[in-house]
């Protein structure tokens, strides 16, 4: 196995990772307003699969399971030098198209578009 390639083992060991969250300044005001209508449910959603590193890129492939039922395949691509996806969108799309070809969704998601 390539040293830059990691694959999940059959043993489930908890691993905790700090994930940065980028949001606008009004997000803090939205969360308390959602508390009365949001009721947490005990549904477990997880994605398991291999992780590959290629230079500054990290590609994670995973089978998405919801309560032990297969729901789909997740492809996550990270470009490490860039924190905000909007500022390196063209580079990310070029990399994705190299992997997925014409199946890649290339337009910028509404969540990243500047209004």
Backbone as a printed PyTorch tensor [residue, N CA C, xyz], in Angstrom:
tensor([[[  0.8510,  -1.1780,   0.0000],
         [  0.0000,   0.0000,   0.0000],
         [  0.8950,   1.2390,   0.0000]],

        [[  0.5580,   2.2190,  -0.7810],
         [  1.2730,   3.4890,  -0.8690],
         [  1.2510,   4.1810,   0.4920]],

        [[  2.3600,   4.7610,   0.9670],
         [  2.3510,   5.4100,   2.2910],
         [  1.4060,   6.5950,   2.3590]],

        [[  1.0990,   7.2190,   1.2180],
         [  0.1610,   8.3420,   1.2090],
         [ -1.2840,   7.8810,   1.1310]],

        [[ -1.5020,   6.5910,   1.0080],
         [ -2.8500,   6.0400,   0.8880],
         [ -3.2030,   5.3540,   2.1990]],

        [[ -4.3630,   5.7080,   2.7440],
         [ -4.8170,   5.0990,   3.9820],
         [ -6.1740,   4.4810,   3.7190]],

        [[ -6.4120,   3.3320,   4.2830],
         [ -7.6930,   2.6860,   4.1190],
         [ -8.2310,   2.3350,   5.4900]],

        [[ -9.5460,   2.5040,   5.6390],
         [-10.1300,   2.2180,   6.9430],
         [-10.0920,   0.7230,   7.2060]],

        [[ -9.7810,   0.3580,   8.4240],
         [ -9.7060,  -1.0500,   8.7930],
         [-11.0670,  -1.5200,   9.2930]],

        [[-11.1640,  -2.8000,   9.5380],
         [-12.4160,  -3.3690,  10.0160],
         [-12.7470,  -2.9540,  11.4340]],

        [[-11.7290,  -2.5210,  12.1980],
         [-11.9590,  -2.1100,  13.5740],
         [-12.4570,  -0.6810,  13.5860]],

        [[-13.4500,  -0.4160,  14.4110],
         [-13.9480,   0.9560,  14.4970],
         [-13.3290,   1.6230,  15.7080]],

        [[-12.4000,   2.5290,  15.4340],
         [-11.7530,   3.2870,  16.4840],
         [-12.1860,   4.7320,  16.3200]],

        [[-12.6140,   5.3690,  17.3970],
         [-13.0480,   6.7490,  17.2620],
         [-11.8600,   7.6460,  16.9110]],

        [[-12.0680,   8.4840,  15.9210],
         [-11.0420,   9.4590,  15.5750],
         [-11.7220,  10.8210,  15.5210]],

        [[-11.1120,  11.7810,  16.1600],
         [-11.6940,  13.1040,  16.2390],
         [-10.8180,  14.0610,  15.4680]],

        [[-11.4410,  14.8790,  14.6510],
         [-10.7200,  15.7900,  13.7950],
         [-11.3720,  17.1560,  13.8980]],

        [[-10.5850,  18.1860,  14.0180],
         [-11.1100,  19.5360,  14.0390],
         [-11.3370,  19.9800,  12.6030]],

        [[-12.5610,  20.3810,  12.2970],
         [-12.9210,  20.8170,  10.9540],
         [-13.2470,  22.2970,  11.0080]],

        [[-12.5380,  23.1320,  10.2310],
         [-12.8490,  24.5650,  10.2560],
         [-14.1800,  24.8470,   9.5840]],

        [[-14.9130,  25.8000,  10.1190],
         [-16.1950,  26.1940,   9.5570],
         [-16.0940,  27.6450,   9.1340]],

        [[-16.4250,  27.8980,   7.8730],
         [-16.4140,  29.2560,   7.3520],
         [-17.8670,  29.6560,   7.1300]],

        [[-18.2930,  30.7520,   7.7470],
         [-19.6690,  31.2160,   7.5890],
         [-19.6970,  32.7290,   7.6680]],

        [[-20.8230,  33.2840,   7.2880],
         [-20.9170,  34.7400,   7.4050],
         [-21.2920,  35.1070,   8.8370]],

        [[-21.3020,  36.3900,   9.1170],
         [-21.4900,  36.8500,  10.4970],
         [-22.8980,  36.6320,  11.0280]],

        [[-23.8770,  36.3970,  10.1630],
         [-25.2600,  36.2170,  10.6150],
         [-25.5810,  34.7850,  11.0360]],

        [[-24.6520,  33.8440,  10.7880],
         [-24.9020,  32.4500,  11.1370],
         [-25.1330,  32.2780,  12.6340]],

        [[-24.4000,  33.0200,  13.4600],
         [-24.5720,  32.9460,  14.9170],
         [-25.9710,  33.3460,  15.3480]],

        [[-26.6270,  34.2100,  14.5910],
         [-27.9840,  34.6340,  14.9250],
         [-29.0270,  33.6130,  14.4720]],

        [[-28.6820,  32.8050,  13.4690],
         [-29.6320,  31.8330,  12.9340],
         [-29.7940,  30.6190,  13.8470]],

        [[-28.6990,  30.1460,  14.4120],
         [-28.7250,  28.9150,  15.2110],
         [-29.7170,  28.9830,  16.3770]],

        [[-29.7440,  30.0280,  17.2090],
         [-30.7170,  30.0630,  18.3080],
         [-32.1760,  30.0830,  17.8250]],

        [[-32.4390,  30.6500,  16.6690],
         [-33.8080,  30.6850,  16.1500],
         [-34.2850,  29.3060,  15.6980]],

        [[-33.3490,  28.4190,  15.3540],
         [-33.7080,  27.0710,  14.9190],
         [-33.9450,  26.1140,  16.0880]],

        [[-33.4950,  26.4360,  17.2820],
         [-33.6160,  25.5520,  18.4350],
         [-35.0430,  25.0830,  18.7100]],

        [[-36.0620,  25.9670,  18.6900],
         [-37.4160,  25.4970,  19.0090],
         [-37.9940,  24.5190,  17.9800]],

        [[-37.5750,  24.5900,  16.7190],
         [-38.1690,  23.7100,  15.7050],
         [-37.3190,  22.4850,  15.4090]],

        [[-36.0770,  22.4860,  15.8540],
         [-35.1860,  21.3700,  15.5940],
         [-35.2300,  20.3770,  16.7410]],

        [[-35.5600,  19.1420,  16.4270],
         [-35.5090,  18.0800,  17.4340],
         [-34.5060,  17.0310,  16.9560]],

        [[-33.4400,  16.8240,  17.6890],
         [-32.4360,  15.8520,  17.2560],
         [-32.9940,  14.4360,  17.2220]],

        [[-32.5990,  13.7010,  16.2010],
         [-33.0170,  12.3050,  16.0520],
         [-31.7930,  11.4140,  16.1800]],

        [[-32.0030,  10.1950,  16.5290],
         [-30.9110,   9.2510,  16.7420],
         [-30.6040,   8.4760,  15.4600]],

        [[-30.3930,   9.1890,  14.3700],
         [-30.0570,   8.5500,  13.1030],
         [-28.5500,   8.6580,  12.9030]],

        [[-27.9190,   7.5400,  12.6280],
         [-26.4750,   7.5170,  12.4350],
         [-26.1770,   7.5150,  10.9370]],

        [[-25.4730,   8.5500,  10.4850],
         [-25.0590,   8.6350,   9.0930],
         [-23.5340,   8.6290,   9.0830]],

        [[-22.9580,   7.7320,   8.2890],
         [-21.5060,   7.6530,   8.2460],
         [-21.0290,   7.3460,   6.8370]],

        [[-19.7920,   7.7010,   6.5890],
         [-19.1410,   7.4260,   5.3130],
         [-17.8020,   6.7670,   5.6070]],

        [[-17.5770,   5.6100,   5.0110],
         [-16.3320,   4.8730,   5.2330],
         [-15.6990,   4.5530,   3.8900]],

        [[-14.3780,   4.7010,   3.8370],
         [-13.6820,   4.3630,   2.6090],
         [-12.2470,   4.8420,   2.6220]],

        [[-11.5520,   4.6520,   1.5110],
         [-10.1320,   5.0030,   1.4460],
         [ -9.8890,   6.4980,   1.2850]],

        [[ -8.6720,   6.8940,   1.6060],
         [ -8.2330,   8.2910,   1.4890],
         [ -6.9290,   8.2840,   0.7060]],

        [[ -6.8550,   9.1280,  -0.3240],
         [ -5.6720,   9.1980,  -1.1710],
         [ -5.1100,  10.6100,  -1.1420]],

        [[ -3.7920,  10.7240,  -1.1590],
         [ -3.1320,  12.0290,  -1.2080],
         [ -2.3410,  12.1140,  -2.5060]],

        [[ -2.5180,  13.2170,  -3.2270],
         [ -1.8150,  13.4510,  -4.4750],
         [ -1.3310,  14.8960,  -4.4680]],

        [[ -0.0910,  15.0950,  -4.0660],
         [  0.4410,  16.4510,  -3.9480],
         [ -0.3330,  17.2350,  -2.9010]],

        [[ -0.8830,  18.3860,  -3.2970],
         [ -1.6600,  19.2330,  -2.3900],
         [ -3.1170,  18.8070,  -2.2900]],

        [[ -3.5180,  17.7780,  -3.0360],
         [ -4.9060,  17.3350,  -3.0510],
         [ -5.0990,  16.1080,  -2.1590]],

        [[ -6.2600,  16.0300,  -1.5300],
         [ -6.6710,  14.8510,  -0.7680],
         [ -8.0100,  14.4100,  -1.3420]],

        [[ -8.1020,  13.1480,  -1.7330],
         [ -9.3390,  12.5960,  -2.2920],
         [ -9.8260,  11.5060,  -1.3450]],

        [[-11.0740,  11.6440,  -0.9060],
         [-11.6710,  10.6510,  -0.0190],
         [-12.8830,  10.0530,  -0.7310]],

        [[-12.9280,   8.7400,  -0.7710],
         [-14.0530,   8.0210,  -1.3570],
         [-14.7510,   7.2870,  -0.2250]],

        [[-16.0690,   7.3120,  -0.2280],
         [-16.7570,   6.6440,   0.8580],
         [-18.1290,   6.1380,   0.4750]],

        [[-18.5090,   5.0420,   1.0790],
         [-19.8730,   4.5360,   0.9700],
         [-20.6800,   5.1760,   2.0820]],

        [[-21.7700,   5.8220,   1.7280],
         [-22.6030,   6.5040,   2.7180],
         [-23.6520,   5.5290,   3.2290]],

        [[-23.6750,   5.3660,   4.5520],
         [-24.6370,   4.4820,   5.2070],
         [-25.4950,   5.2890,   6.1680]],

        [[-26.7870,   5.0390,   6.1470],
         [-27.6890,   5.6530,   7.1110],
         [-28.4050,   4.5250,   7.8320]],

        [[-28.1120,   4.4010,   9.1160],
         [-28.6510,   3.3010,   9.9280],
         [-28.3740,   1.9490,   9.2760]],

        [[-27.1270,   1.7400,   8.8570],
         [-26.6470,   0.4990,   8.2450],
         [-27.2380,   0.2230,   6.8650]],

        [[-27.9280,   1.1970,   6.2620],
         [-28.5060,   1.0360,   4.9360],
         [-27.7070,   1.8880,   3.9440]],

        [[-27.2510,   1.2830,   2.8430],
         [-26.4560,   1.9970,   1.8470],
         [-27.2960,   3.0670,   1.1600]],

        [[-26.7560,   4.2910,   1.0980],
         [-27.4760,   5.4130,   0.4890],
         [-26.7700,   5.9950,  -0.7220]],

        [[-25.4660,   5.8140,  -0.8620],
         [-24.7710,   6.3740,  -2.0070],
         [-23.2670,   6.3750,  -1.8140]],

        [[-22.6040,   7.0490,  -2.7510],
         [-21.1500,   7.1520,  -2.7290],
         [-20.7750,   8.6140,  -2.5930]],

        [[-19.8240,   8.8930,  -1.7240],
         [-19.3550,  10.2470,  -1.4790],
         [-17.9380,  10.3850,  -2.0150]],

        [[-17.7070,  11.4480,  -2.7970],
         [-16.3750,  11.7810,  -3.2730],
         [-16.0540,  13.1640,  -2.7160]],

        [[-15.0580,  13.2450,  -1.8520],
         [-14.6590,  14.5150,  -1.2540],
         [-13.2630,  14.8540,  -1.7370]],

        [[-13.1020,  16.0700,  -2.2750],
         [-11.8060,  16.5010,  -2.7710],
         [-11.4160,  17.7680,  -2.0400]],

        [[-10.2130,  17.7520,  -1.4800],
         [ -9.7090,  18.8860,  -0.7060],
         [ -8.4260,  19.3790,  -1.3490]],

        [[ -8.3200,  20.6900,  -1.5060],
         [ -7.0830,  21.3150,  -1.9610],
         [ -6.5200,  22.0350,  -0.7520]],

        [[ -5.4800,  21.4790,  -0.1560],
         [ -4.9980,  21.9390,   1.1400],
         [ -4.5870,  23.4070,   1.2170]],

        [[ -3.9160,  23.9760,   0.2000],
         [ -3.5070,  25.3810,   0.3430],
         [ -4.6710,  26.3700,   0.3700]],

        [[ -5.8520,  25.9480,  -0.0180],
         [ -6.9940,  26.8630,  -0.1170],
         [ -8.0040,  26.5570,   0.9840]],

        [[ -8.3930,  27.5770,   1.7480],
         [ -9.3580,  27.3960,   2.8310],
         [-10.7790,  27.6610,   2.3320]],

        [[-10.9460,  28.6360,   1.4620],
         [-12.2670,  29.0080,   0.9440],
         [-12.3850,  28.4830,  -0.4830]],

        [[-13.3410,  27.5930,  -0.7190],
         [-13.4720,  26.9260,  -2.0170],
         [-13.7260,  27.8980,  -3.1580]],

        [[-14.3960,  29.0160,  -2.8990],
         [-14.7060,  29.9820,  -3.9520],
         [-13.4360,  30.5650,  -4.5630]],

        [[-12.3850,  30.7190,  -3.7840],
         [-11.1750,  31.3370,  -4.3070],
         [-10.3250,  30.3890,  -5.1550]],

        [[-10.5960,  29.0930,  -5.1310],
         [ -9.8430,  28.1520,  -5.9760],
         [-10.7820,  27.2020,  -6.7240]],

        [[-11.9870,  27.6770,  -7.0200],
         [-13.0070,  26.8300,  -7.6420],
         [-12.5620,  26.2700,  -8.9930]],

        [[-11.9480,  27.1120,  -9.8340],
         [-11.5360,  26.6550, -11.1630],
         [-10.5160,  25.5200, -11.0810]],

        [[ -9.5660,  25.6440, -10.1570],
         [ -8.5580,  24.6090,  -9.9680],
         [ -9.1910,  23.3130,  -9.4700]],

        [[-10.1210,  23.4180,  -8.5190],
         [-10.8200,  22.2300,  -8.0250],
         [-11.6070,  21.5500,  -9.1440]],

        [[-12.3010,  22.3360,  -9.9740],
         [-13.1010,  21.7550, -11.0500],
         [-12.2300,  21.0820, -12.1010]],

        [[-11.0670,  21.6570, -12.3740],
         [-10.1450,  21.0230, -13.3240],
         [ -9.6920,  19.6650, -12.7960]],

        [[ -9.3990,  19.5860, -11.5010],
         [ -8.9870,  18.3290, -10.8810],
         [-10.1340,  17.3150, -10.8960]],

        [[-11.3400,  17.7630, -10.5530],
         [-12.5140,  16.8790, -10.5240],
         [-12.8180,  16.3450, -11.9160]],

        [[-12.7420,  17.2020, -12.9320],
         [-13.0080,  16.7530, -14.2970],
         [-11.9590,  15.7470, -14.7650]],

        [[-10.7370,  15.8590, -14.2650],
         [ -9.7150,  14.8700, -14.5900],
         [-10.0460,  13.5050, -14.0260]],

        [[-10.8010,  13.4760, -12.9320],
         [-11.1810,  12.2040, -12.3060],
         [-12.5220,  11.6970, -12.8500]],

        [[-13.5370,  12.5660, -12.8440],
         [-14.9050,  12.1540, -13.1840],
         [-15.2980,  12.4210, -14.6350]],

        [[-14.4620,  13.1580, -15.3720],
         [-14.7800,  13.4520, -16.7680],
         [-16.0010,  14.3430, -16.9000]],

        [[-16.8390,  14.0560, -17.8830],
         [-18.0190,  14.8950, -18.1550],
         [-19.1200,  14.7300, -17.1050]],

        [[-18.9600,  13.8150, -16.1690],
         [-19.9640,  13.6240, -15.1140],
         [-19.8340,  14.6590, -13.9900]],

        [[-18.7580,  15.4250, -14.0080],
         [-18.5170,  16.4070, -12.9440],
         [-19.4900,  17.5730, -13.0640]],

        [[-20.0340,  17.9810, -11.9340],
         [-20.9190,  19.1450, -11.8490],
         [-20.0180,  20.3600, -11.6920]],

        [[-19.9750,  21.2440, -12.7020],
         [-18.9430,  22.2750, -12.7330],
         [-19.4070,  23.6660, -12.3090]],

        [[-20.6760,  23.9230, -12.2330],
         [-21.0860,  25.2760, -11.8530],
         [-20.9550,  25.4720, -10.3490]],

        [[-20.6710,  26.7000,  -9.9540],
         [-20.4660,  27.0270,  -8.5450],
         [-21.7880,  26.8880,  -7.7900]],

        [[-21.7960,  26.1630,  -6.6650],
         [-23.0290,  26.0150,  -5.8780],
         [-23.5130,  27.3810,  -5.3850]],

        [[-24.8150,  27.5280,  -5.2010],
         [-25.3840,  28.8010,  -4.7370],
         [-24.8030,  29.2340,  -3.4000]],

        [[-24.4200,  28.2620,  -2.5710],
         [-23.8740,  28.6020,  -1.2560],
         [-22.5310,  29.3180,  -1.3510]],

        [[-21.8220,  29.1510,  -2.4860],
         [-20.5290,  29.7830,  -2.6610],
         [-20.6000,  31.0490,  -3.5150]],

        [[-21.7270,  31.2890,  -4.1630],
         [-21.8460,  32.4370,  -5.0510],
         [-22.0050,  33.7250,  -4.2470]],

        [[-21.3350,  34.7640,  -4.7260],
         [-21.4460,  36.0730,  -4.0980],
         [-22.6580,  36.7650,  -4.6860]],

        [[-23.5510,  37.2140,  -3.8100],
         [-24.7830,  37.8680,  -4.2770],
         [-24.5540,  39.3210,  -4.5990]]])
